[in-house]
């Protein structure tokens, strides 16, 4: 085997719900100006997992002779991750997951149960109860939650295939507001931890990956950018850079300066 070139990204696959992936960036499909723009952004992002809010898919489009969102996602290239965005109670979230199975979209789902409209923060109790039901029914659940280490652990214990703490509230673009909590979640976790929601630009993605999370899921930061396709490319590079920096190991932070030159010439 030939040696890896200096600075080259190492072979760094990760396993999610029994499947191996190379890209650690997962991308949503909402808020794009056109389906064509979405397709180009997904391509530029290098993602392998694409998430879709089933509540927002026009299921009657084919009956009218039109295409819906799902027709614009190449399932030979991407793994589809149906999500329960827009659900505010466990009953609706469970129903959407069952609908995904009935549509033959599989058992791989992102569980999202929100508390109320203003903050769009996750409802921890409803999320946990829905997770338990779905796991018993054989779903591979990626559970969206707050950055609370206790709730993250409870979701893992309930059988979640991955836990997805928010970086900041949905669509806020505020970045990683509480890196200490993410670090605690990582320290105790035995399942993949994926930061989901709140990142606004490439540096936020890099910061999340430098913490050691397995991946980042985002939507608005790309779809809402002035140039979504360019931003998708930026997010791809940031995800790779952050992961590589994490694997390389940063120097410790210090109070005072340390000379970068050796004390003795040679």
C-alpha angles and dihedrals in degrees: 000000000000118000119259114257115248110274093009116141108257123232097275113165121168132201122234122179091339097312129103122230135182101197114069093194117095119192136202129221105220133107099022117143092231139003089246091057090050092052092051092047093051089051093048092049093059089221123158099191119062121187125211129190102226092198088065098047114105100232092182095058095097092052088058091047093254133120123244131208094276091060089064096056116085104221090192088066105030137046108230116227109192112204137197097229112159095034118127100181137039094247093061092044093051091047092053091051091050089049089054089056092047089052088054092244091132137241097288106109141161109224115213122168114172128205104216143336103260102058099017087212117160120263102233098199097047091044093052094047092048091048092055092051095047094047090052088053092054101258121147098228127203101193121210112210146151120278090264109133092208094055091044089056093047091053090050090050089050089061104263111165089216136001119225113198116189121248089205135334117308114283094358097117088211095133127219102343099178112029091164092064091047088052091052091048089052092048093058101033127108094178128063116284115212122184108229127185137006104055113131108181144008096278090059090056092048090049092052093049092047088060088063103253117154094236150331129246118201142157117161095051089065103030093045097046120109088243107025097182092052090047091050089056090048091052091051092053092044092052091051093044094049093049092048091049090051091051091046093053120232124242116260119263114250136191095227139036124275119201113248093206120077116253091238127045118231 
